[in-house]
Amino acid sequence: MLAKAKKITLYLENGTLDGLINISESDGWDFGGELYSCPRNKLDELVNDESADKVGVYMLLSNKQVYVGQATDLRSRIKQHKLSKDWWERVILLTSKKDELNQSHITYLEAALIQKATECGTNDIENKTKGNKHNLDKYERRLLDQYLEEAYFILELIGVTAFQKNKKAKSKINTVLPPIENKTTGQIDLRAKKEVGDYLKENNVELFTFFSYAKLQEKKKVFWINPDVDLIKTDWMIVLNNQVDRVIHILKVPGNTFMCSLNHEKGVLRIRPDKPMYLDINIDAKNFVDSGSKTSFKEFVFKSLKY
């Protein structure tokens, strides 16, 4: 049987796969599927584009992991994640050209994408959502499965391998920018979680497979982290990057050291009231005290590395 011909309209903002990408026309893509792909350093261009203000699902990507979510306003949600999550270097939006997806649709798509990423071993540790119940009939589920089949094809086409099993090849897209060398001082500039992790490994720092990461919130002079509440039950590694003073602090917290609560209690880590699966921790850059629990994390610092 001859393969079916396919026509895909691919817009490359800077002529390469490393910049802003939009695919708004693909033969047979149900719901009038549409994809946006954008590196973190070009995010302002995406969020200022009204065409991205739609219902859909999104993927935050690094070279090793993916975080999947859903939103009725993709543009606003991505702006929030720019502030709350430091590790990702590229975002993918899956939506529809005429904004045809609804809440039940994106709930189904989110759950399917998370399951796929989990099976492929690329799902982010904080991304445990199983998806809420949806009110879809058999026909709609079939259409959404076909929507996903086309999405997986396009993702592979542009070099995203997070949803492919047994694919060891790196993405064609450079999802993590290399450390930038300051031409005046000769020092490197580290910001993203992947950059910092690689730098620490190069300097013989043994990292846990999963660790919490935060860079300095320069205006507030704190490190803000939102780890999964279950992490406090296990030995927990925290990496704090002070990019102003150019020093990385590595902390090891033994399992069951802390308790957590939705209330403000001294010595008890606070749970985020809006997202109770996460903790809300703000560690002062000078004394390592969490502003919510008034607990000092200083005793858990086992190594500080200048760069």
VOZABA-294431 format. One record per residue (C-alpha): residue number from 1; residue in three letters; x, y, z. Coordinates in pm, 1 decimal, m for minus. Example, Ala and Ser with C-alpha at 12.3 -4.5 7.8 and 13.67 -1.06 7.14 Angstrom:
% residues 2
<r n="1" res="ALA" x="1230.0" y="m450.0" z="780.0"/>
<r n="2" res="SER" x="1367.0" y="m106.0" z="714.0"/>
***
This chain:
% residues 307
<r n="1" res="MET" x="0.0" y="0.0" z="0.0"/>
<r n="2" res="LEU" x="130.8" y="343.0" z="m93.7"/>
<r n="3" res="ALA" x="190.0" y="585.2" z="194.6"/>
<r n="4" res="LYS" x="m66.3" y="863.9" z="213.5"/>
<r n="5" res="ALA" x="68.6" y="1203.3" z="111.8"/>
<r n="6" res="LYS" x="58.5" y="1470.3" z="380.7"/>
<r n="7" res="LYS" x="87.7" y="1847.2" z="364.3"/>
<r n="8" res="ILE" x="204.3" y="2044.5" z="668.6"/>
<r n="9" res="THR" x="244.8" y="2422.1" z="681.0"/>
<r n="10" res="LEU" x="540.2" y="2501.0" z="907.2"/>
<r n="11" res="TYR" x="626.0" y="2857.9" z="1009.3"/>
<r n="12" res="LEU" x="979.9" y="2910.6" z="1141.6"/>
<r n="13" res="GLU" x="1017.1" y="3258.8" z="1287.3"/>
<r n="14" res="ASN" x="1395.9" y="3271.7" z="1241.2"/>
<r n="15" res="GLY" x="1426.2" y="3005.5" z="972.6"/>
<r n="16" res="THR" x="1546.4" y="2731.7" z="1210.8"/>
<r n="17" res="LEU" x="1393.0" y="2477.1" z="1449.0"/>
<r n="18" res="ASP" x="1553.6" y="2656.4" z="1744.8"/>
<r n="19" res="GLY" x="1322.0" y="2959.2" z="1731.8"/>
<r n="20" res="LEU" x="948.8" y="3019.8" z="1745.2"/>
<r n="21" res="ILE" x="754.4" y="2755.9" z="1548.0"/>
<r n="22" res="ASN" x="389.1" y="2751.7" z="1445.3"/>
<r n="23" res="ILE" x="207.9" y="2470.9" z="1267.6"/>
<r n="24" res="SER" x="m150.5" y="2570.8" z="1196.3"/>
<r n="25" res="GLU" x="m229.5" y="2358.0" z="892.1"/>
<r n="26" res="SER" x="m179.3" y="1983.0" z="873.6"/>
<r n="27" res="ASP" x="m388.4" y="1754.1" z="653.7"/>
<r n="28" res="GLY" x="m635.0" y="1551.6" z="857.4"/>
<r n="29" res="TRP" x="m553.1" y="1700.0" z="1198.6"/>
<r n="30" res="ASP" x="m880.7" y="1671.3" z="1389.7"/>
<r n="31" res="PHE" x="m1024.7" y="1976.6" z="1568.5"/>
<r n="32" res="GLY" x="m818.0" y="2194.9" z="1334.3"/>
<r n="33" res="GLY" x="m509.5" y="2118.5" z="1543.0"/>
<r n="34" res="GLU" x="m244.1" y="2382.4" z="1593.6"/>
<r n="35" res="LEU" x="101.5" y="2374.6" z="1755.7"/>
<r n="36" res="TYR" x="329.2" y="2643.8" z="1891.2"/>
<r n="37" res="SER" x="688.9" y="2574.2" z="1994.8"/>
<r n="38" res="CYS" x="897.5" y="2841.6" z="2161.8"/>
<r n="39" res="PRO" x="1234.2" y="2857.6" z="2342.8"/>
<r n="40" res="ARG" x="1222.8" y="3019.7" z="2686.4"/>
<r n="41" res="ASN" x="1429.9" y="3318.0" z="2573.3"/>
<r n="42" res="LYS" x="1166.9" y="3398.7" z="2306.8"/>
<r n="43" res="LEU" x="868.3" y="3357.8" z="2536.7"/>
<r n="44" res="ASP" x="766.4" y="3724.4" z="2525.5"/>
<r n="45" res="GLU" x="703.8" y="3691.0" z="2152.9"/>
<r n="46" res="LEU" x="468.2" y="3400.5" z="2214.7"/>
<r n="47" res="VAL" x="272.3" y="3542.7" z="2507.0"/>
<r n="48" res="ASN" x="223.9" y="3873.3" z="2325.3"/>
<r n="49" res="ASP" x="64.7" y="3689.4" z="2033.0"/>
<r n="50" res="GLU" x="m314.1" y="3684.9" z="2079.8"/>
<r n="51" res="SER" x="m338.3" y="3366.8" z="1871.3"/>
<r n="52" res="ALA" x="m184.1" y="3178.1" z="2168.0"/>
<r n="53" res="ASP" x="m467.0" y="3293.2" z="2396.4"/>
<r n="54" res="LYS" x="m663.8" y="2968.9" z="2358.4"/>
<r n="55" res="VAL" x="m777.8" y="2651.2" z="2530.9"/>
<r n="56" res="GLY" x="m530.1" y="2364.3" z="2509.3"/>
<r n="57" res="VAL" x="m250.9" y="2164.3" z="2665.9"/>
<r n="58" res="TYR" x="111.7" y="2264.1" z="2712.7"/>
<r n="59" res="MET" x="446.2" y="2091.3" z="2761.4"/>
<r n="60" res="LEU" x="746.5" y="2237.4" z="2942.2"/>
<r n="61" res="LEU" x="1061.3" y="2071.7" z="2808.0"/>
<r n="62" res="SER" x="1424.3" y="2022.3" z="2897.4"/>
<r n="63" res="ASN" x="1660.4" y="1773.5" z="2737.3"/>
<r n="64" res="LYS" x="1559.8" y="1505.6" z="2988.2"/>
<r n="65" res="GLN" x="1207.7" y="1572.6" z="3108.8"/>
<r n="66" res="VAL" x="867.7" y="1712.5" z="3022.5"/>
<r n="67" res="TYR" x="591.1" y="1865.2" z="3233.5"/>
<r n="68" res="VAL" x="238.1" y="1845.8" z="3088.4"/>
<r n="69" res="GLY" x="m50.4" y="2071.8" z="3186.7"/>
<r n="70" res="GLN" x="m380.2" y="2208.8" z="3061.3"/>
<r n="71" res="ALA" x="m527.9" y="2558.3" z="3057.0"/>
<r n="72" res="THR" x="m829.3" y="2747.0" z="2932.0"/>
<r n="73" res="ASP" x="m592.5" y="3040.5" z="2880.7"/>
<r n="74" res="LEU" x="m258.4" y="2902.8" z="2761.2"/>
<r n="75" res="ARG" x="m89.6" y="3240.1" z="2738.9"/>
<r n="76" res="SER" x="m156.3" y="3328.4" z="3103.5"/>
<r n="77" res="ARG" x="m57.4" y="2984.7" z="3230.9"/>
<r n="78" res="ILE" x="277.9" y="2989.7" z="3052.4"/>
<r n="79" res="LYS" x="354.5" y="3334.0" z="3194.2"/>
<r n="80" res="GLN" x="294.4" y="3187.5" z="3542.1"/>
<r n="81" res="HIS" x="528.8" y="2895.2" z="3477.4"/>
<r n="82" res="LYS" x="803.4" y="3130.1" z="3364.8"/>
<r n="83" res="LEU" x="808.2" y="3261.4" z="3722.9"/>
<r n="84" res="SER" x="743.3" y="2937.4" z="3911.6"/>
<r n="85" res="LYS" x="956.8" y="2679.3" z="3726.1"/>
<r n="86" res="ASP" x="1318.9" y="2743.8" z="3631.6"/>
<r n="87" res="TRP" x="1425.4" y="2414.1" z="3476.9"/>
<r n="88" res="TRP" x="1241.3" y="2419.8" z="3144.3"/>
<r n="89" res="GLU" x="1391.4" y="2569.3" z="2829.1"/>
<r n="90" res="ARG" x="1117.1" y="2521.3" z="2569.8"/>
<r n="91" res="VAL" x="737.7" y="2523.8" z="2571.6"/>
<r n="92" res="ILE" x="501.9" y="2347.2" z="2333.9"/>
<r n="93" res="LEU" x="135.5" y="2449.5" z="2305.8"/>
<r n="94" res="LEU" x="m120.6" y="2214.1" z="2150.6"/>
<r n="95" res="THR" x="m449.3" y="2382.8" z="2070.0"/>
<r n="96" res="SER" x="m684.9" y="2433.9" z="1773.8"/>
<r n="97" res="LYS" x="m688.3" y="2702.3" z="1508.3"/>
<r n="98" res="LYS" x="m1049.5" y="2802.3" z="1573.4"/>
<r n="99" res="ASP" x="m1033.8" y="2734.9" z="1948.8"/>
<r n="100" res="GLU" x="m1255.9" y="2425.3" z="1922.2"/>
<r n="101" res="LEU" x="m1123.2" y="2237.2" z="2226.7"/>
<r n="102" res="ASN" x="m1320.1" y="2245.1" z="2552.8"/>
<r n="103" res="GLN" x="m1245.1" y="2153.6" z="2915.8"/>
<r n="104" res="SER" x="m1330.7" y="1784.8" z="2872.6"/>
<r n="105" res="HIS" x="m1111.1" y="1764.7" z="2563.4"/>
<r n="106" res="ILE" x="m800.8" y="1911.0" z="2728.4"/>
<r n="107" res="THR" x="m853.3" y="1700.2" z="3042.7"/>
<r n="108" res="TYR" x="m844.3" y="1389.2" z="2825.0"/>
<r n="109" res="LEU" x="m542.6" y="1510.5" z="2627.1"/>
<r n="110" res="GLU" x="m348.3" y="1606.1" z="2942.2"/>
<r n="111" res="ALA" x="m400.1" y="1262.2" z="3101.5"/>
<r n="112" res="ALA" x="m299.5" y="1083.5" z="2779.1"/>
<r n="113" res="LEU" x="18.1" y="1290.5" z="2736.3"/>
<r n="114" res="ILE" x="122.3" y="1239.9" z="3100.4"/>
<r n="115" res="GLN" x="69.6" y="864.4" z="3067.8"/>
<r n="116" res="LYS" x="274.1" y="859.0" z="2747.1"/>
<r n="117" res="ALA" x="559.7" y="1059.2" z="2903.1"/>
<r n="118" res="THR" x="555.6" y="831.7" z="3209.6"/>
<r n="119" res="GLU" x="581.7" y="522.7" z="2990.5"/>
<r n="120" res="CYS" x="874.9" y="682.6" z="2807.6"/>
<r n="121" res="GLY" x="1051.5" y="775.9" z="3134.0"/>
<r n="122" res="THR" x="1052.4" y="1149.3" z="3062.9"/>
<r n="123" res="ASN" x="771.6" y="1267.9" z="3289.5"/>
<r n="124" res="ASP" x="869.5" y="1535.3" z="3544.2"/>
<r n="125" res="ILE" x="858.4" y="1413.5" z="3906.3"/>
<r n="126" res="GLU" x="607.5" y="1687.0" z="4001.6"/>
<r n="127" res="ASN" x="378.2" y="1599.0" z="3710.5"/>
<r n="128" res="LYS" x="155.2" y="1337.1" z="3874.9"/>
<r n="129" res="THR" x="m185.7" y="1457.4" z="3759.0"/>
<r n="130" res="LYS" x="m393.8" y="1166.7" z="3635.6"/>
<r n="131" res="GLY" x="m657.4" y="1389.4" z="3479.9"/>
<r n="132" res="ASN" x="m1006.0" y="1468.6" z="3606.5"/>
<r n="133" res="LYS" x="m1314.3" y="1282.9" z="3493.1"/>
<r n="134" res="HIS" x="m1430.1" y="1379.3" z="3147.7"/>
<r n="135" res="ASN" x="m1772.6" y="1361.9" z="2986.7"/>
<r n="136" res="LEU" x="m1677.5" y="1229.4" z="2643.8"/>
<r n="137" res="ASP" x="m1847.5" y="974.0" z="2426.9"/>
<r n="138" res="LYS" x="m1667.5" y="704.2" z="2228.5"/>
<r n="139" res="TYR" x="m1665.8" y="911.9" z="1910.2"/>
<r n="140" res="GLU" x="m1503.5" y="1216.3" z="2076.8"/>
<r n="141" res="ARG" x="m1238.1" y="998.7" z="2243.5"/>
<r n="142" res="ARG" x="m1154.0" y="850.0" z="1905.7"/>
<r n="143" res="LEU" x="m1119.1" y="1196.0" z="1751.6"/>
<r n="144" res="LEU" x="m891.1" y="1304.2" z="2036.2"/>
<r n="145" res="ASP" x="m678.3" y="990.7" z="1998.3"/>
<r n="146" res="GLN" x="m639.3" y="1081.0" z="1630.0"/>
<r n="147" res="TYR" x="m554.0" y="1438.6" z="1733.0"/>
<r n="148" res="LEU" x="m276.1" y="1298.6" z="1953.4"/>
<r n="149" res="GLU" x="m145.3" y="1068.0" z="1681.6"/>
<r n="150" res="GLU" x="m95.4" y="1368.2" z="1455.7"/>
<r n="151" res="ALA" x="56.5" y="1569.4" z="1742.5"/>
<r n="152" res="TYR" x="311.6" y="1293.7" z="1815.6"/>
<r n="153" res="PHE" x="404.7" y="1284.0" z="1446.6"/>
<r n="154" res="ILE" x="460.8" y="1661.6" z="1436.4"/>
<r n="155" res="LEU" x="653.9" y="1663.3" z="1765.2"/>
<r n="156" res="GLU" x="891.3" y="1401.1" z="1626.6"/>
<r n="157" res="LEU" x="916.6" y="1600.4" z="1304.0"/>
<r n="158" res="ILE" x="1044.7" y="1907.8" z="1489.7"/>
<r n="159" res="GLY" x="1280.9" y="1700.6" z="1704.5"/>
<r n="160" res="VAL" x="1092.0" y="1648.3" z="2032.4"/>
<r n="161" res="THR" x="1161.0" y="1293.8" z="2159.6"/>
<r n="162" res="ALA" x="992.0" y="1309.6" z="2502.9"/>
<r n="163" res="PHE" x="701.5" y="1093.1" z="2384.3"/>
<r n="164" res="GLN" x="906.0" y="831.3" z="2199.0"/>
<r n="165" res="LYS" x="1003.2" y="503.2" z="2361.4"/>
<r n="166" res="ASN" x="1363.5" y="383.1" z="2341.6"/>
<r n="167" res="LYS" x="1477.3" y="700.2" z="2165.0"/>
<r n="168" res="LYS" x="1820.1" y="794.9" z="2293.3"/>
<r n="169" res="ALA" x="1893.8" y="1049.7" z="2023.6"/>
<r n="170" res="LYS" x="1892.7" y="1405.9" z="2146.5"/>
<r n="171" res="SER" x="1625.2" y="1642.1" z="2026.2"/>
<r n="172" res="LYS" x="1699.4" y="1831.8" z="1707.7"/>
<r n="173" res="ILE" x="1588.2" y="2136.8" z="1898.6"/>
<r n="174" res="ASN" x="1848.2" y="2286.3" z="2129.2"/>
<r n="175" res="THR" x="1624.6" y="2296.3" z="2436.5"/>
<r n="176" res="VAL" x="1900.5" y="2401.8" z="2676.4"/>
<r n="177" res="LEU" x="2122.8" y="2690.2" z="2586.4"/>
<r n="178" res="PRO" x="2491.9" y="2638.0" z="2671.5"/>
<r n="179" res="PRO" x="2638.2" y="2834.8" z="2962.6"/>
<r n="180" res="ILE" x="2726.5" y="3185.8" z="2850.3"/>
<r n="181" res="GLU" x="3082.4" y="3301.4" z="2905.7"/>
<r n="182" res="ASN" x="3128.1" y="3658.8" z="3019.8"/>
<r n="183" res="LYS" x="3387.9" y="3799.4" z="2780.2"/>
<r n="184" res="THR" x="3510.6" y="4048.2" z="3040.5"/>
<r n="185" res="THR" x="3559.0" y="3816.1" z="3337.1"/>
<r n="186" res="GLY" x="3585.4" y="3481.4" z="3161.6"/>
<r n="187" res="GLN" x="3327.2" y="3343.4" z="3407.6"/>
<r n="188" res="ILE" x="3026.2" y="3141.8" z="3298.5"/>
<r n="189" res="ASP" x="2665.3" y="3239.7" z="3357.5"/>
<r n="190" res="LEU" x="2447.7" y="2963.4" z="3503.2"/>
<r n="191" res="ARG" x="2070.7" y="2999.5" z="3530.7"/>
<r n="192" res="ALA" x="1870.3" y="2695.1" z="3422.6"/>
<r n="193" res="LYS" x="1839.4" y="2376.3" z="3628.6"/>
<r n="194" res="LYS" x="1995.2" y="2163.4" z="3352.7"/>
<r n="195" res="GLU" x="2295.8" y="2396.5" z="3322.4"/>
<r n="196" res="VAL" x="2353.7" y="2395.6" z="3697.8"/>
<r n="197" res="GLY" x="2311.4" y="2017.7" z="3723.4"/>
<r n="198" res="ASP" x="2565.1" y="1956.7" z="3446.0"/>
<r n="199" res="TYR" x="2807.9" y="2206.3" z="3602.6"/>
<r n="200" res="LEU" x="2789.1" y="2034.5" z="3941.6"/>
<r n="201" res="LYS" x="2845.8" y="1691.7" z="3788.3"/>
<r n="202" res="GLU" x="3149.7" y="1827.2" z="3603.7"/>
<r n="203" res="ASN" x="3279.8" y="1942.0" z="3941.5"/>
<r n="204" res="ASN" x="3232.2" y="1597.4" z="4098.3"/>
<r n="205" res="VAL" x="2919.2" y="1680.1" z="4295.6"/>
<r n="206" res="GLU" x="2701.3" y="1370.4" z="4318.2"/>
<r n="207" res="LEU" x="2338.9" y="1469.0" z="4265.9"/>
<r n="208" res="PHE" x="2022.9" y="1277.0" z="4342.4"/>
<r n="209" res="THR" x="1832.3" y="1168.1" z="4032.5"/>
<r n="210" res="PHE" x="1564.2" y="1421.3" z="4124.2"/>
<r n="211" res="PHE" x="1640.5" y="1739.0" z="4316.5"/>
<r n="212" res="SER" x="1460.4" y="2064.2" z="4391.1"/>
<r n="213" res="TYR" x="1612.1" y="2369.1" z="4225.7"/>
<r n="214" res="ALA" x="1572.1" y="2744.0" z="4267.4"/>
<r n="215" res="LYS" x="1764.0" y="3045.1" z="4153.8"/>
<r n="216" res="LEU" x="1766.2" y="3366.2" z="4353.7"/>
<r n="217" res="GLN" x="1459.7" y="3590.5" z="4332.4"/>
<r n="218" res="GLU" x="1671.3" y="3902.2" z="4306.9"/>
<r n="219" res="LYS" x="1412.6" y="4158.0" z="4420.6"/>
<r n="220" res="LYS" x="1306.4" y="3957.8" z="4726.9"/>
<r n="221" res="LYS" x="1648.1" y="3802.7" z="4798.9"/>
<r n="222" res="VAL" x="1493.1" y="3460.2" z="4853.0"/>
<r n="223" res="PHE" x="1496.6" y="3119.0" z="4688.4"/>
<r n="224" res="TRP" x="1139.2" y="3015.1" z="4610.9"/>
<r n="225" res="ILE" x="1074.8" y="2643.0" z="4562.2"/>
<r n="226" res="ASN" x="750.3" y="2447.4" z="4521.0"/>
<r n="227" res="PRO" x="848.0" y="2080.7" z="4567.1"/>
<r n="228" res="ASP" x="606.3" y="1789.7" z="4582.5"/>
<r n="229" res="VAL" x="485.9" y="1738.4" z="4941.4"/>
<r n="230" res="ASP" x="590.5" y="1371.2" z="4923.4"/>
<r n="231" res="LEU" x="957.4" y="1468.4" z="4894.7"/>
<r n="232" res="ILE" x="983.1" y="1544.6" z="5267.2"/>
<r n="233" res="LYS" x="923.2" y="1175.0" z="5338.8"/>
<r n="234" res="THR" x="1246.8" y="1077.5" z="5160.6"/>
<r n="235" res="ASP" x="1605.6" y="1199.5" z="5160.8"/>
<r n="236" res="TRP" x="1571.9" y="1527.1" z="4976.9"/>
<r n="237" res="MET" x="1830.6" y="1730.6" z="4784.7"/>
<r n="238" res="ILE" x="1789.4" y="2104.4" z="4724.9"/>
<r n="239" res="VAL" x="2011.7" y="2308.7" z="4493.9"/>
<r n="240" res="LEU" x="2003.1" y="2686.6" z="4545.8"/>
<r n="241" res="ASN" x="2171.1" y="2901.8" z="4282.0"/>
<r n="242" res="ASN" x="2268.6" y="3255.7" z="4385.3"/>
<r n="243" res="GLN" x="2342.7" y="3393.6" z="4040.8"/>
<r n="244" res="VAL" x="2420.1" y="3737.6" z="4187.7"/>
<r n="245" res="ASP" x="2701.8" y="3625.8" z="4419.7"/>
<r n="246" res="ARG" x="2779.7" y="3337.9" z="4180.4"/>
<r n="247" res="VAL" x="2758.7" y="3057.4" z="4433.0"/>
<r n="248" res="ILE" x="2559.6" y="2732.5" z="4435.8"/>
<r n="249" res="HIS" x="2450.0" y="2582.9" z="4767.8"/>
<r n="250" res="ILE" x="2368.6" y="2210.4" z="4782.9"/>
<r n="251" res="LEU" x="2147.9" y="2093.9" z="5069.5"/>
<r n="252" res="LYS" x="2066.2" y="1740.9" z="5186.3"/>
<r n="253" res="VAL" x="1758.2" y="1704.5" z="5406.2"/>
<r n="254" res="PRO" x="1702.3" y="1360.8" z="5568.1"/>
<r n="255" res="GLY" x="1363.4" y="1201.7" z="5512.7"/>
<r n="256" res="ASN" x="1086.5" y="1285.6" z="5761.3"/>
<r n="257" res="THR" x="1276.9" y="1583.1" z="5900.1"/>
<r n="258" res="PHE" x="980.2" y="1813.9" z="5844.7"/>
<r n="259" res="MET" x="604.6" y="1809.0" z="5875.6"/>
<r n="260" res="CYS" x="377.0" y="2018.0" z="5655.6"/>
<r n="261" res="SER" x="44.2" y="2194.2" z="5693.5"/>
<r n="262" res="LEU" x="m190.0" y="2435.8" z="5516.1"/>
<r n="263" res="ASN" x="m165.5" y="2665.4" z="5817.6"/>
<r n="264" res="HIS" x="112.6" y="2901.5" z="5919.8"/>
<r n="265" res="GLU" x="286.4" y="2709.3" z="6197.9"/>
<r n="266" res="LYS" x="637.8" y="2759.2" z="6327.3"/>
<r n="267" res="GLY" x="862.5" y="2471.1" z="6233.6"/>
<r n="268" res="VAL" x="606.8" y="2326.5" z="5990.2"/>
<r n="269" res="LEU" x="649.4" y="2371.4" z="5615.3"/>
<r n="270" res="ARG" x="352.7" y="2536.6" z="5448.4"/>
<r n="271" res="ILE" x="144.5" y="2365.4" z="5179.1"/>
<r n="272" res="ARG" x="28.9" y="2580.8" z="4889.1"/>
<r n="273" res="PRO" x="m344.2" y="2646.0" z="4943.0"/>
<r n="274" res="ASP" x="m407.7" y="2677.2" z="4567.5"/>
<r n="275" res="LYS" x="m209.8" y="2362.8" z="4479.6"/>
<r n="276" res="PRO" x="m206.2" y="2132.3" z="4785.3"/>
<r n="277" res="MET" x="21.4" y="1879.4" z="4614.2"/>
<r n="278" res="TYR" x="310.2" y="2130.0" z="4649.5"/>
<r n="279" res="LEU" x="496.4" y="2302.6" z="4931.4"/>
<r n="280" res="ASP" x="550.1" y="2680.0" z="4936.4"/>
<r n="281" res="ILE" x="904.5" y="2749.8" z="5060.7"/>
<r n="282" res="ASN" x="1087.7" y="3083.4" z="5055.3"/>
<r n="283" res="ILE" x="1446.7" y="3048.6" z="5179.9"/>
<r n="284" res="ASP" x="1628.7" y="3369.6" z="5271.1"/>
<r n="285" res="ALA" x="1953.5" y="3407.4" z="5076.7"/>
<r n="286" res="LYS" x="2151.7" y="3523.8" z="5382.5"/>
<r n="287" res="ASN" x="2039.1" y="3308.0" z="5673.7"/>
<r n="288" res="PHE" x="1863.0" y="3018.4" z="5491.9"/>
<r n="289" res="VAL" x="1546.4" y="3066.8" z="5699.0"/>
<r n="290" res="ASP" x="1212.0" y="2980.5" z="5539.1"/>
<r n="291" res="SER" x="982.3" y="3280.1" z="5583.3"/>
<r n="292" res="GLY" x="667.8" y="3068.3" z="5623.8"/>
<r n="293" res="SER" x="779.7" y="2815.5" z="5885.0"/>
<r n="294" res="LYS" x="1063.7" y="3024.9" z="6037.2"/>
<r n="295" res="THR" x="1276.2" y="2712.0" z="6000.1"/>
<r n="296" res="SER" x="1646.1" y="2734.6" z="5920.3"/>
<r n="297" res="PHE" x="1779.0" y="2518.2" z="5638.4"/>
<r n="298" res="LYS" x="2138.8" y="2622.7" z="5710.2"/>
<r n="299" res="GLU" x="2232.1" y="2300.4" z="5890.8"/>
<r n="300" res="PHE" x="2150.0" y="2102.8" z="5576.1"/>
<r n="301" res="VAL" x="2399.2" y="2288.0" z="5353.3"/>
<r n="302" res="PHE" x="2676.9" y="2036.0" z="5289.8"/>
<r n="303" res="LYS" x="2854.0" y="2210.4" z="5004.2"/>
<r n="304" res="SER" x="2880.0" y="2556.6" z="4848.5"/>
<r n="305" res="LEU" x="3049.5" y="2601.0" z="4513.6"/>
<r n="306" res="LYS" x="3163.2" y="2930.6" z="4358.6"/>
<r n="307" res="TYR" x="3153.2" y="2973.1" z="3982.4"/>
***
